[in-house]
Amino acid sequence: MLEELLRSGFAALGLSLEPRALERYRTYFEYLEEMNKLMNLTAISGEEDVARLHFLDCAKLMKAESFADKRVIDVGTGAGFPGLALKIACPEMELTLLDSLDKRIGFLRNCCERMDIRDVECIHARAEEIPEGYRESFDFALSRAVARLNILCELCLPYVKKGGAFIAMKGSDLDQELKEAEKAITLLGGKVEQKLDYTIPGTDVTHSLLIIRKLGNTPGKYPRRWAQIKKSPL
């Protein structure tokens, strides 16, 4: 079922899907289901829901930007969404997965090994504690986190180099969050470029991709410490 859902879903999105990618999605799904019983990685389970609400949802990113040969970081990746799911469909991208929970990073490393994906960097760190050499060094920062947009911008835009973009995967009702985040986006060197609404193939679930282009450098004092970010969002 998983393979057929992915074939039809990728076709509906106008995307190609290699046989090797299907094998990797199967391996990813089975390991996710196995470890989810121990670690609570995701509330979504079962072949149909994982195929559609995780894998196909993440694949939509490929209709927004070209990731081949680009350096990409998934901030607060959790169980690897969207970054690792996207890497399967676009193996030419250079991917870094960052998460604050070491157990999740361990899961991701093991998952990559099982899928025979050798070129993904998995980093255990808090998003606001940017590892040395990673500031403004990525073509794209991705996030499918549940935090408000103004908070996500402070955590993600500092990773993006000038000319690159932060892509936030959000629900379709973004108007209030966008209004809240206007100051943060400008202050951090970004500009809203495009909002893409879409329906996940085979469902009535509607989501949005928000593309924020990096026009200028982020001031060095950002991101602040988490306590400050949470207490006084930009």
Residue frames as qw, qx, qy, qz and C-alpha x, y, z in Angstrom:
[[0.000, 0.885, 0.466, 0.000, 0.00, 0.00, 0.00],
 [0.336, -0.757, 0.080, 0.555, 2.77, 2.45, 0.91],
 [0.385, -0.156, 0.572, 0.707, 4.48, 2.10, -2.46],
 [0.184, 0.560, 0.685, 0.428, 1.28, 2.58, -4.47],
 [0.154, -0.908, -0.335, 0.199, 0.26, 5.60, -2.42],
 [0.354, -0.634, 0.256, 0.638, 3.66, 7.15, -3.02],
 [0.358, 0.125, 0.668, 0.640, 3.63, 6.38, -6.76],
 [0.073, 0.734, 0.605, 0.300, 0.20, 7.95, -7.24],
 [0.281, -0.880, -0.206, 0.323, 0.97, 10.85, -4.89],
 [0.393, -0.437, 0.364, 0.723, 4.24, 11.76, -6.59],
 [0.264, 0.340, 0.681, 0.592, 2.50, 11.56, -9.97],
 [0.065, -0.857, -0.508, -0.048, -0.24, 13.89, -8.70],
 [0.326, -0.818, 0.039, 0.472, 2.46, 16.34, -7.62],
 [0.598, 0.793, -0.120, 0.012, 4.15, 16.07, -11.02],
 [0.228, -0.746, 0.625, -0.018, 7.29, 14.54, -9.51],
 [0.739, 0.288, -0.604, -0.073, 9.33, 11.52, -10.54],
 [0.692, -0.529, 0.410, -0.271, 10.02, 8.73, -8.08],
 [0.398, 0.497, -0.768, -0.061, 12.93, 6.32, -8.46],
 [0.855, -0.187, -0.471, -0.114, 12.65, 2.64, -7.40],
 [0.534, 0.088, -0.563, 0.625, 15.53, 3.17, -4.94],
 [0.193, -0.290, 0.237, -0.907, 13.57, 5.98, -3.31],
 [0.769, -0.277, -0.263, -0.513, 10.58, 3.70, -2.85],
 [0.786, -0.060, -0.558, 0.258, 12.80, 1.14, -1.12],
 [0.287, 0.163, -0.453, 0.828, 14.14, 3.81, 1.21],
 [0.456, -0.325, 0.024, -0.828, 10.70, 5.14, 2.06],
 [0.852, -0.225, -0.422, -0.213, 9.70, 1.57, 2.98],
 [0.649, 0.011, -0.536, 0.540, 12.76, 1.18, 5.22],
 [0.016, -0.274, 0.257, -0.927, 12.13, 4.59, 6.80],
 [0.644, -0.336, -0.183, -0.663, 8.47, 3.74, 7.47],
 [0.853, -0.198, -0.482, 0.002, 9.21, 0.37, 9.05],
 [0.516, 0.040, -0.489, 0.702, 11.95, 1.72, 11.32],
 [0.198, -0.321, 0.111, -0.919, 9.77, 4.70, 12.28],
 [0.757, -0.340, -0.297, -0.473, 6.92, 2.38, 13.24],
 [0.794, -0.101, -0.521, 0.295, 9.28, 0.16, 15.23],
 [0.397, 0.058, -0.401, 0.823, 10.95, 2.96, 17.16],
 [0.296, -0.441, -0.112, -0.840, 7.81, 5.02, 17.62],
 [0.761, -0.441, -0.451, -0.151, 6.62, 2.43, 20.10],
 [0.721, -0.259, -0.336, 0.548, 9.64, 3.23, 22.26],
 [0.387, -0.107, -0.050, 0.915, 10.29, 6.93, 21.67],
 [0.167, 0.802, 0.485, -0.306, 7.04, 8.67, 20.69],
 [0.374, -0.127, 0.386, 0.833, 8.54, 10.10, 17.49],
 [0.216, -0.056, -0.386, -0.895, 5.28, 10.98, 15.75],
 [0.507, 0.182, 0.555, -0.634, 1.53, 10.91, 16.35],
 [0.699, 0.445, -0.237, -0.507, 1.04, 9.76, 12.74],
 [0.377, -0.281, 0.881, 0.057, 1.22, 6.01, 12.11],
 [0.707, 0.393, 0.574, -0.129, 0.13, 3.40, 9.58],
 [0.520, 0.078, 0.546, 0.652, 1.14, 3.10, 5.93],
 [0.201, 0.748, 0.508, 0.377, -1.59, 5.36, 4.52],
 [0.227, -0.962, -0.137, 0.065, -1.18, 8.25, 6.95],
 [0.550, -0.557, 0.319, 0.535, 2.64, 8.17, 6.98],
 [0.513, 0.261, 0.556, 0.600, 2.75, 8.02, 3.17],
 [0.121, 0.788, 0.425, 0.430, 0.40, 10.95, 2.75],
 [0.314, -0.937, -0.135, -0.076, 0.79, 13.15, 5.83],
 [0.559, -0.650, 0.316, 0.406, 4.57, 12.77, 6.14],
 [0.582, -0.078, 0.561, 0.584, 6.21, 11.64, 2.90],
 [0.319, 0.621, 0.533, 0.478, 3.95, 13.33, 0.33],
 [0.182, -0.960, -0.189, 0.093, 3.61, 16.46, 2.43],
 [0.478, -0.642, 0.323, 0.505, 7.40, 16.82, 2.54],
 [0.561, 0.185, 0.589, 0.551, 7.74, 16.02, -1.18],
 [0.212, 0.896, 0.382, 0.075, 5.72, 19.15, -2.00],
 [0.331, -0.791, 0.180, 0.482, 8.81, 21.18, -1.15],
 [0.509, -0.094, 0.605, 0.605, 10.32, 20.05, -4.45],
 [0.279, 0.700, 0.557, 0.348, 7.63, 21.99, -6.30],
 [0.168, -0.966, -0.136, 0.138, 8.66, 25.18, -4.52],
 [0.073, -0.862, 0.472, 0.169, 12.46, 25.14, -4.92],
 [0.852, 0.357, -0.374, 0.082, 15.28, 23.13, -6.46],
 [0.639, -0.708, 0.295, -0.060, 17.37, 21.46, -3.77],
 [0.938, 0.198, 0.020, 0.284, 19.82, 19.52, -5.93],
 [0.641, 0.272, -0.165, 0.698, 23.43, 20.38, -5.04],
 [0.188, -0.744, 0.059, -0.638, 22.23, 22.82, -2.37],
 [0.293, 0.069, -0.759, 0.577, 23.22, 22.90, 1.29],
 [0.529, -0.502, -0.342, -0.592, 20.10, 22.39, 3.41],
 [0.095, 0.102, -0.791, 0.596, 19.48, 22.33, 7.16],
 [0.522, -0.515, -0.563, -0.381, 16.31, 21.01, 8.82],
 [0.004, 0.352, -0.517, 0.780, 15.98, 22.87, 12.12],
 [0.528, -0.072, 0.565, -0.630, 14.16, 20.95, 14.86],
 [0.410, 0.213, -0.738, -0.492, 13.86, 17.95, 12.57],
 [0.762, -0.155, 0.351, -0.521, 12.28, 15.56, 15.09],
 [0.817, 0.020, 0.576, 0.014, 11.79, 12.24, 13.31],
 [0.442, -0.115, 0.596, 0.660, 13.35, 13.65, 10.13],
 [0.252, 0.692, 0.613, 0.285, 10.52, 15.70, 8.68],
 [0.784, 0.564, 0.061, -0.251, 10.81, 17.38, 6.31],
 [0.018, 0.779, -0.578, -0.242, 14.58, 17.00, 5.76],
 [0.352, -0.255, 0.891, 0.128, 15.19, 13.26, 5.63],
 [0.598, 0.488, 0.620, -0.140, 11.99, 12.52, 3.71],
 [0.397, 0.874, -0.080, -0.269, 13.04, 15.18, 1.19],
 [0.156, -0.642, 0.712, 0.238, 16.56, 13.74, 0.92],
 [0.592, 0.091, 0.800, 0.049, 15.14, 10.41, -0.23],
 [0.554, 0.725, 0.405, -0.050, 13.38, 12.12, -3.12],
 [0.362, 0.905, -0.174, 0.142, 16.31, 14.44, -3.85],
 [0.894, -0.300, -0.009, 0.331, 19.52, 12.54, -3.02],
 [0.579, 0.475, -0.020, 0.663, 21.72, 15.23, -4.62],
 [0.232, -0.877, 0.022, -0.419, 21.07, 17.69, -1.79],
 [0.444, 0.228, -0.633, 0.592, 23.59, 18.18, 1.02],
 [0.559, -0.631, -0.340, -0.417, 21.58, 17.72, 4.22],
 [0.171, 0.199, -0.687, 0.678, 22.10, 18.56, 7.88],
 [0.556, -0.568, -0.534, -0.288, 19.52, 17.43, 10.44],
 [0.131, 0.307, -0.518, 0.787, 19.52, 19.34, 13.74],
 [0.620, -0.560, -0.427, -0.346, 17.54, 18.46, 16.86],
 [0.211, -0.667, 0.450, -0.555, 17.81, 19.16, 20.58],
 [0.846, -0.300, 0.328, -0.295, 17.03, 15.60, 21.69],
 [0.063, -0.551, 0.813, 0.180, 19.93, 13.16, 21.44],
 [0.552, 0.110, 0.818, -0.118, 17.64, 10.12, 21.24],
 [0.624, 0.697, 0.236, -0.263, 16.03, 11.50, 18.10],
 [0.230, 0.787, -0.524, -0.228, 19.45, 12.16, 16.56],
 [0.342, -0.290, 0.894, 0.016, 20.38, 8.55, 17.35],
 [0.649, 0.425, 0.597, -0.203, 17.22, 7.37, 15.60],
 [0.496, 0.821, -0.074, -0.274, 18.06, 9.48, 12.54],
 [0.011, -0.653, 0.737, 0.175, 21.62, 8.19, 12.33],
 [0.461, -0.036, 0.885, -0.046, 20.43, 4.60, 12.54],
 [0.620, 0.610, 0.405, -0.282, 17.71, 5.28, 9.99],
 [0.348, 0.812, -0.365, -0.293, 20.21, 6.73, 7.51],
 [0.185, -0.445, 0.871, 0.097, 22.43, 3.70, 7.98],
 [0.566, 0.230, 0.775, -0.159, 19.53, 1.32, 7.33],
 [0.573, 0.755, 0.224, -0.226, 18.64, 3.24, 4.16],
 [0.739, 0.035, 0.282, 0.610, 22.30, 3.29, 3.08],
 [0.188, 0.921, 0.101, 0.327, 22.36, 7.09, 3.01],
 [0.769, -0.173, -0.200, 0.581, 25.90, 8.08, 3.96],
 [0.345, 0.265, 0.028, 0.900, 26.01, 11.82, 3.39],
 [0.352, -0.777, -0.298, -0.428, 23.56, 13.21, 5.98],
 [0.267, 0.256, -0.561, 0.741, 24.97, 15.09, 8.96],
 [0.547, -0.640, -0.503, -0.196, 22.97, 14.60, 12.17],
 [0.244, 0.363, -0.412, 0.799, 23.68, 17.18, 14.88],
 [0.464, -0.630, -0.602, 0.158, 22.52, 17.18, 18.49],
 [0.246, -0.024, -0.174, 0.953, 22.15, 20.86, 19.41],
 [0.134, 0.718, 0.520, -0.443, 19.59, 23.46, 20.34],
 [0.481, 0.698, 0.384, 0.366, 18.56, 25.58, 17.35],
 [0.050, -0.992, -0.002, -0.112, 19.56, 28.85, 19.00],
 [0.542, -0.660, 0.449, 0.263, 23.04, 27.53, 19.87],
 [0.730, 0.655, -0.147, -0.125, 24.41, 27.64, 16.32],
 [0.882, -0.209, 0.204, 0.370, 27.39, 25.28, 15.91],
 [0.212, -0.699, 0.339, 0.593, 30.63, 26.94, 14.90],
 [0.140, -0.222, 0.718, 0.645, 30.87, 27.46, 11.16],
 [0.163, 0.447, 0.866, 0.152, 27.16, 26.96, 10.51],
 [0.101, 0.712, 0.321, -0.616, 25.96, 30.54, 10.73],
 [0.432, 0.762, -0.061, -0.479, 24.71, 31.91, 7.38],
 [0.146, -0.440, 0.816, 0.344, 26.20, 28.94, 5.52],
 [0.407, 0.266, 0.874, 0.009, 23.11, 27.19, 4.12],
 [0.077, -0.135, -0.554, -0.818, 21.18, 27.71, 0.91],
 [0.558, -0.427, -0.399, -0.589, 17.98, 26.65, 2.64],
 [0.104, -0.089, 0.803, -0.581, 16.72, 26.23, 6.20],
 [0.504, -0.289, -0.641, -0.502, 13.58, 24.13, 6.59],
 [0.122, -0.058, 0.748, -0.650, 11.21, 23.74, 9.49],
 [0.483, -0.358, -0.634, -0.486, 7.96, 21.90, 10.06],
 [0.233, -0.116, -0.717, 0.647, 7.90, 22.79, 13.75],
 [0.180, -0.713, -0.668, -0.112, 4.79, 23.88, 15.62],
 [0.312, -0.461, -0.235, 0.797, 6.30, 27.09, 17.02],
 [0.265, 0.884, 0.265, -0.280, 4.90, 30.46, 15.97],
 [0.692, 0.610, 0.110, 0.371, 6.44, 31.98, 12.87],
 [0.000, 0.932, -0.240, 0.271, 8.17, 34.88, 14.64],
 [0.668, -0.569, 0.478, -0.001, 9.98, 32.39, 16.88],
 [0.885, 0.196, 0.355, 0.229, 10.85, 30.09, 13.98],
 [0.473, 0.837, -0.037, 0.272, 12.33, 33.00, 12.03],
 [0.229, -0.859, 0.428, -0.162, 14.74, 33.85, 14.85],
 [0.774, -0.317, 0.547, 0.038, 15.80, 30.20, 15.11],
 [0.804, 0.304, 0.462, 0.220, 16.14, 29.51, 11.36],
 [0.425, 0.900, 0.028, 0.097, 17.06, 32.66, 9.43],
 [0.265, -0.840, 0.458, 0.118, 20.52, 32.97, 11.09],
 [0.720, -0.137, 0.639, 0.234, 21.50, 29.69, 9.38],
 [0.638, 0.635, 0.409, 0.151, 20.65, 30.99, 5.89],
 [0.440, -0.209, 0.241, 0.839, 23.20, 32.76, 3.72],
 [0.248, 0.577, 0.004, -0.778, 22.36, 35.89, 1.76],
 [0.405, 0.310, -0.599, -0.618, 20.35, 34.93, -1.30],
 [0.181, -0.081, -0.980, 0.024, 19.11, 31.70, 0.28],
 [0.522, -0.367, -0.225, -0.736, 15.72, 31.10, 1.87],
 [0.204, -0.032, 0.844, -0.495, 13.96, 29.85, 4.98],
 [0.500, -0.163, -0.598, -0.605, 10.97, 27.66, 4.10],
 [0.310, -0.078, 0.701, -0.638, 8.40, 27.17, 6.84],
 [0.329, -0.234, -0.839, -0.366, 5.83, 24.39, 6.51],
 [0.201, 0.053, 0.505, -0.838, 2.66, 25.60, 8.22],
 [0.288, 0.527, 0.782, -0.164, -1.09, 25.20, 8.31],
 [0.280, 0.540, 0.508, 0.610, -3.12, 27.13, 5.76],
 [0.211, -0.921, -0.290, -0.151, -4.33, 29.79, 8.22],
 [0.688, -0.034, -0.137, 0.712, -1.17, 31.88, 8.39],
 [0.108, 0.796, 0.191, 0.564, -2.47, 35.45, 8.28],
 [0.506, -0.853, 0.002, -0.124, -2.17, 36.19, 12.01],
 [0.826, -0.331, 0.170, 0.422, 1.24, 34.53, 12.30],
 [0.564, 0.438, 0.216, 0.666, 2.53, 36.48, 9.31],
 [0.104, -0.886, -0.102, -0.440, 1.34, 39.73, 10.83],
 [0.704, -0.700, 0.084, 0.084, 3.06, 38.87, 14.13],
 [0.823, -0.158, 0.265, 0.476, 6.29, 37.96, 12.32],
 [0.452, 0.845, 0.115, 0.261, 6.66, 41.03, 10.06],
 [0.198, -0.925, 0.314, -0.080, 9.09, 42.78, 12.41],
 [0.742, -0.396, 0.520, 0.153, 11.16, 39.63, 13.02],
 [0.794, 0.410, 0.356, 0.274, 11.47, 38.84, 9.32],
 [0.317, 0.906, -0.043, 0.278, 12.72, 42.33, 8.47],
 [0.398, -0.837, 0.368, -0.081, 15.02, 42.58, 11.49],
 [0.776, -0.280, 0.543, 0.154, 16.64, 39.23, 10.71],
 [0.089, -0.467, 0.608, 0.636, 17.37, 40.11, 7.08],
 [0.284, 0.231, 0.905, 0.220, 14.46, 38.39, 5.39],
 [0.395, 0.230, -0.097, -0.884, 11.54, 39.20, 3.13],
 [0.648, 0.254, 0.676, -0.242, 8.44, 37.15, 2.43],
 [0.017, 0.289, -0.668, -0.685, 8.73, 35.98, -1.15],
 [0.530, -0.044, -0.609, -0.589, 5.84, 33.59, -1.60],
 [0.504, -0.079, 0.695, -0.506, 3.09, 31.68, 0.19],
 [0.416, 0.122, -0.768, -0.472, 2.08, 28.45, -1.52],
 [0.666, -0.074, 0.482, -0.564, -1.13, 26.75, -0.42],
 [0.427, 0.233, -0.807, -0.336, -1.59, 23.10, -1.38],
 [0.855, -0.195, 0.181, -0.445, -3.67, 20.03, -0.66],
 [0.293, -0.399, 0.866, 0.065, -1.85, 16.79, 0.09],
 [0.498, 0.150, -0.670, -0.530, -2.71, 14.26, -2.66],
 [0.495, -0.189, -0.846, -0.065, -5.43, 11.82, -1.66],
 [0.263, -0.442, -0.641, 0.569, -6.58, 13.96, 1.29],
 [0.006, 0.869, 0.345, 0.354, -8.53, 17.12, 2.04],
 [0.580, -0.635, -0.099, 0.501, -5.67, 18.40, 4.23],
 [0.396, 0.836, 0.060, 0.374, -4.47, 21.86, 3.17],
 [0.646, -0.516, -0.033, 0.561, -1.08, 23.23, 4.21],
 [0.281, 0.958, -0.050, 0.027, 1.12, 26.18, 3.26],
 [0.760, -0.022, -0.003, 0.649, 4.75, 26.68, 2.36],
 [0.033, -0.993, -0.042, 0.100, 6.07, 30.10, 3.30],
 [0.769, 0.233, 0.018, 0.595, 9.26, 31.11, 1.49],
 [0.231, -0.955, 0.005, 0.184, 11.26, 33.86, 3.20],
 [0.724, 0.527, -0.096, 0.435, 14.20, 35.07, 1.12],
 [0.603, -0.593, -0.057, 0.531, 17.38, 36.18, 2.89],
 [0.398, 0.862, 0.116, 0.290, 18.23, 39.65, 1.56],
 [0.073, 0.804, -0.401, 0.433, 20.70, 40.79, 4.19],
 [0.455, 0.153, -0.781, 0.398, 22.83, 39.44, 7.00],
 [0.609, -0.660, -0.423, -0.121, 21.28, 38.63, 10.35],
 [0.126, -0.815, 0.361, -0.436, 22.61, 40.88, 13.16],
 [0.448, 0.302, -0.793, 0.283, 25.09, 38.97, 15.31],
 [0.273, -0.209, 0.624, -0.702, 23.02, 39.25, 18.49],
 [0.822, 0.097, 0.154, -0.540, 20.40, 36.91, 17.03],
 [0.583, -0.547, -0.501, -0.333, 19.34, 34.31, 17.85],
 [0.284, -0.614, 0.439, -0.590, 19.06, 35.18, 21.52],
 [0.044, -0.114, 0.946, -0.299, 18.91, 32.66, 24.34],
 [0.247, -0.357, -0.845, -0.312, 15.80, 30.50, 24.36],
 [0.194, -0.567, -0.631, 0.492, 14.43, 32.06, 27.55],
 [0.019, 0.438, -0.033, -0.898, 14.58, 35.50, 25.92],
 [0.169, -0.024, -0.707, -0.686, 13.07, 34.28, 22.66],
 [0.258, -0.442, -0.857, -0.060, 10.19, 32.66, 24.49],
 [0.182, -0.584, -0.487, 0.623, 9.59, 35.57, 26.88],
 [0.161, 0.747, 0.013, -0.645, 9.86, 38.37, 24.29],
 [0.661, 0.329, 0.566, 0.366, 9.39, 37.15, 20.72],
 [0.212, -0.164, 0.274, 0.924, 10.53, 39.63, 18.08]]
